[in-house]
Amino acid sequence: MRIEDMAGLGPKSAYMLARAGITTEKELRIAGSVQAFIAVKRTGQPASLNLLWALEGALTGRHWKDVARIERTRLLIALDQAEHMG
């Protein structure tokens, strides 16, 4: 499946991920939402947290708004830990 065909992701998200070297659903699943988000940010792209919510939603089959409401704290902690580790 193409990234832009995953629920909650579109051409803009796919472009941002491609610039970060993530071009397939498999690569996104291997990276996970947090690492994919970090990879996008490292390319200098202006990624908002909405991208993180959308990535997690695409990987778990949930709407990004539900992810933002339910998983916000867990994802922000994981993001903070990942950014400080590497």
Secondary structure, 3 states (H helix, E strand, C coil): CCHHHCCCCCHHHHHHHHHCCCCCHHHHHHHHHHHHHHHHHHCCCCCCHHHHHHHHHHHHCCCHHHHHHHCHHHHHHHHHHHHHHC
